[in-house]
Amino acid sequence: MASLQGKTALVTGGSRGIGAAIARRLAADGADVALTYASSEQQAEQVAAQVRAHGRQALAIRADNTDPKAVADAVARAAAQFGKIDILVNNAGIFRAGSPAELTVDDFDATMAVNVRAAFVAIKAAAEVMPDGGRIISIGSSLAVRVPGQGMSIYSASKAALVGMTQGLARDLGPRGITVNVVHPGSTATDMNPPDGPHADWQRSLMAGQQRYASPDEVAAVVALLASPEAQAVTGAAWTIDNGANA
């Protein structure tokens, strides 16, 4: 499959987990891929090598998502390397959990800075170098739609904010044929939320479908569809991958 042949992509937070799976899948579908990472250059270069193994160009960029200039500079560097950005995937995110008594204003500000502001900064910068017909996809969370437990207030708020921003940007960028969508993973097997973790059984108990964690590759497959020419009519939409936990 090479539905993205000739396309270029930037995946933020692409060095591990869902972001790494997305980078690999977009490369498998034909795209050159730049990815950002916050700390582990080794992990990022491993993903870049996997992209190159598909015969595609790859670029790993260190970027602190709490710094708007670093985010904008990463977009500019990817565009300079590849000449354009056809696909932007806002995947980088952080999770701060706790009760209102435990959470601080700094926790709130950091969560919004990484999960919402960085996505806006990346979209603003990418829109300047994105050809008409481009694709913007942000990774939200099923917790933006339903919060089944305690301690997730500011994380859920940040991911819900992505929905409103996505809908507004779909209107703003629609005249250029640029689609803007959000993907909401539920319980997904990553090092941040392993399927054998202390809360895994509770998460599985919420599911209406098969009581299993999704794999990062399953999330990446939905992202790849939204990035493809077949999804031109899909914009301003939210796609939830949670085995029916929110049903």
N, C-alpha and C positions, 0 to 999 in steps of 0.2 A: 504494500500500500504506500503510495507516495502522493497523497492528496495535498501535502504542504510543500511539494517540490518548488524550490525557488523562493520560499518564504523565510523570514528571519523572526526569531522569537527572543524575548527577554523574560526569564523566570526569576522573580525575587525569592530569596530564601530557597535556592535550588540545590543546596548541597546535601540534603538528607530528606528522608521521609517522603511526604507527598510531593514536595517540590522537586526532588531528585527523580521520582517516577514520572512527573510531568515532563521534565527536561529530556529524559530518555525516550518517552513516547513521541514527543514532537519531533525529535531527531529521527526516530524510526519511520515517521510519516513524511520525512523529507526536509525538515526545516533545519537551518543553522540556528544554534542556540547559545545565547549568553545567559549566565546565571550569576546571581549575587549570593554572597555568604557573609555571615557576621564574624565568624571566629576561625573555623577550621579550614585552612587553605588545603590541607591534605584531602579532606573529604570532597571539597569543591573540585579539586583537580581530578579526583577519581571519577566524578560524574562527567566532567569535561572529556575525560578519556573515553568514557562509554558513549558519549555523543559522537566523538570522532570515529569510534568503531563502526558507526553507521555510515561513515563516509561523509559526515557533515562537519562544518566548522564549529568550533566551540571557544568560548571565552569565559573565564571565571573572574569575577570582580568583587573585591572586598568592599562592603558598604555597610555603614552603621545606619539602620533604619530609623533611629531616633534623630538623625541629622538630615534635615531637608536638603541641604546642599549635597551631601553624599549621595542621596537617592537620585537627585537630578543629574549629578555628575556621572552616575552609573548608567543612566539612560543615554546620556550624551556619548559616553565611551562605547556602548554597544552599537549605537547608530553610526558612529565614526568607523567602527570595525566592519560592520556589515553594509553600510550605506543607507540603511532604513531599519525600521522596526515594524513588521507586519502584525505581530502578535505580542501582546503584553499580558503576562500572568502575574497578578499580585498575590503571591503566596506567603510571603514573610509575615510572621505573626508571633505574638507572645501570649501566655496564659497566666494571669494572676488570679488566684482563687482565695476566698475567705469571706467571712461575715463583714457587715459594715463596720463593726468594731475593730476588726483585724486589718481591713484594707485601709490604705492611706491615700491621701490626695496624690502623692507621687506615684502610687500604683495606678491610679486612674489616669493620670497624665501620660505615663509611659505606655499604658495599654492603648490609649487613643492615638498617641504619637505613632506607634508602630502599626497598629491594625487599621487605622483610618487615615491619619494624615499622610503617612508614607505612601499609601495607595493613591491618594489624590495627587500628591506631588509627582509620582511616577506617571500617572495618567496625563497630567498637565504637560509634562515634558515629552512624553511619548507621542501625544497628539500632534506635536509640532513636526515630528519626523515620520509619522505614520501615513502611508498612502491611503487614499480613499479605499474603502472596502476592508479596512483592518479589523482586528479583533482584540477586545479587552475583556479579560476574565479575571475576576477576583475570587479568592478562596475565602468563603465565609465559614459558617458552622451551623449545624442543625440547632444549636442552642440559640441562634438568632430568631428561631421560629417558636420554640417551646423550651422552657427551662424546667426540667423534671426534678431538680434537686437544689440543694442549698449551695451557697458560696460562689455562684457564677455570675453575679450581677454585672460587674463592669466588663467582663469578657463578652457576655451576651449583648450588652449594650453596644459594644464596639462592632460586633458582627451584624447586629441589626442596622447600625448606621451605614454599613456597606450596602445594604439593600436599598435604602433611600437614595444614596449617592449613585448607585448603579442605575436606578430608574430615571433619575434626573439626567445623568450623562447619556443615557440611551436617547433621550430627546435632544440633547445638545449636539451629539455627534451623529445622530441618525441621518441628517441631510448629506453627510459625506459617505454614507454606506458603512460606517464603522459600527459594529455591534458591541454592546456592553452587557455582560451577564455576570451572575454570581453563582458559584457552586458551593453547596452546603454539605460538607462531609459530616457524617455522624461518627460513630465509633470506628476508627480506622487503625489498623495495626502498624504503629510507629513506635519509636523509642520513647516518645512523650506519652503514649497511651497504649501500652502493650496489652495484648489479649489475655495475658496471665497476671495482670496487675491487680491491686487490691480492690478496685472498683469495677473490674471487668464483668463479673457475674451480674452485678446490679444493672450495668449498661445493657447486657444481653437480655435481661428480663424485660426490658422496655420494648423490645423489638416485636413487630407484628409478623415479620417474615422469618426467614431462617435466623436463628439466634447465633449469629457469627459476626465477627468484625469484618468490615470491608478491607481489601488490600489497597495499598497506595496505587497500584496499577489500575484498579477499578475506577478510582477517582480520576486518574490520568486519562482514562478512556473517554470519560464524559468531557473533560477539558479539550481533548483532541477533537471530539465531535464539534464542540462549539467553536473551535478554531478553524474548522474546515469550511470549504465552499458550500457544503450541504446545509450549513446552519445560517445562511444569509437572512432567513426570515425570523430568526430567534434573537430578540434583543429586549433588554429591560426585564429579563426573566431570572428566576431563582430555581436551581436544580438541586434537589435534596437526595443524598445518597446515604441512607441510614437504616436500611432494612425495615422501614416502617415504624421506627421508634416514635416519630411524630404523627403517626396516623391517628 
